Amino acid sequence: MKVLHVAASLNPAWGGPTKVVTELTEALAKKGIEVSIFAPLENSKEICIPKGVDVKLFPKGFLSKFWTSYSSSLAKALMKEVFDFDLVHIHEIWHHPHYAAYKATKLARKPFVITIHGALDPWCLNHKAFRKRVYATLIQKRILKEASGLHAITEEEVKSMSNFVNNQNIFLIPNGLNPEDFENLPERSEIELLYPGLKRKKVILFLGRIHPIKGLDLLAKAFGKLARTRNDIILLIVGPDNYGYAKQVKQMLKIEGVMDKVIFTGILTGHMKLSVLSRADIFVLPSYSEGFSMAILEAMICGLPVIITRQCNFPEVESVGAGKVIDPDVISLSKAMIELVDNPELCKDMGSKGKRLVMEKYIWDKIADQMIIAYEKIISGKIKELLSIESKQDKYLRKIFQC
């Protein structure tokens, strides 16, 4: 089987979709699938290249200022090479690469799958809403309707897809990670050499893009309520500032009077990211909208209790007792942080349950097997036979966590 993945970016600063594309394709390649990735070339040396995967990068054109990740050379290559593949897997919507891939697959009469990565959540639809409504009417709904399969990563995404477009070929397979990447975490004190302000503090970690969608305005105010009354905590904000939003977040923290208890590190990858995950005591992601956060999985496999909003679409965190799932408001966030900061035994229990959940259900090796089955059904025209692969797992997990 030969499968082509088309992505809007392979730059880690792009966020979760880049991580999913690279790690999923690498897992598929390990299982003998011939996998290629086509993506626009970013002006960065930090490009993720998965092992065993043929990656082709194409320069972005001037129109990328108006249509994200526009690349005429990528579109031409797709038109020429799409005939060599059995299936095309398109990642994200609204951007030029997904449109170019759709046009190429229609020309070649090849089946195609689309993973939207949370792009139909209410917050995302309301962001630049007028442009998206026009694009959806003219182009996007037709593409989704004609897709051979729509890949959802959460139950909420299944609902949002069903509400947005009439396509019954929706299948649910979650994201995952590679547990071996987290087997030997650095010593907790290692990151303190670079950031000595962390010494003898309880560390609350935010890991993700510094973007309005991530709820950092809520975090700034909630942390302010907590940090003004105590000196034993510190907030560590780790992630790229692609949109210049960090300046606004810092201003919020200054208004709260707690900027001296916050550290911004910028984007950290590899060993450095593992170092902050090792040193953190609590992970917080108060997003207004998420597809399926890879950062939550990373925090849980590192044994951290997590505080997330319902909009993170990860209800299992609450059902198995791995953390707190809250409404996106300052009071709920501040109460959850206080409870965890003051209860290390509860944090330890939540952390162990979260790690157990990830190991049972969210590992790329298992997920790649599920995806291969989905590909085979789609290529053979038997997607209607594709059952919800998670159903048996869910029953099994419920029994485990009730013990």
Helices and strands as residue ranges (DSSP letters): E 2-6, G 12-14, H 16-30, E 34-41, E 54-59, G 62-65, H 72-81, G 82-84, E 87-91, H 96-108, E 112-115, H 122-126, H 129-135, I 136-140, H 141-146, E 149-152, H 155-164, E 170-172, G 179-182, G 190-193, G 196-198, E 202-207, G 212-214, H 216-227, E 233-238, H 246-256, G 259-261, E 262-266, H 270-279, E 282-285, H 294-301, E 306-309, G 310-312, H 316-319, E 323-326, H 330-341, H 344-361, H 364-379, G 383-385, H 390-402
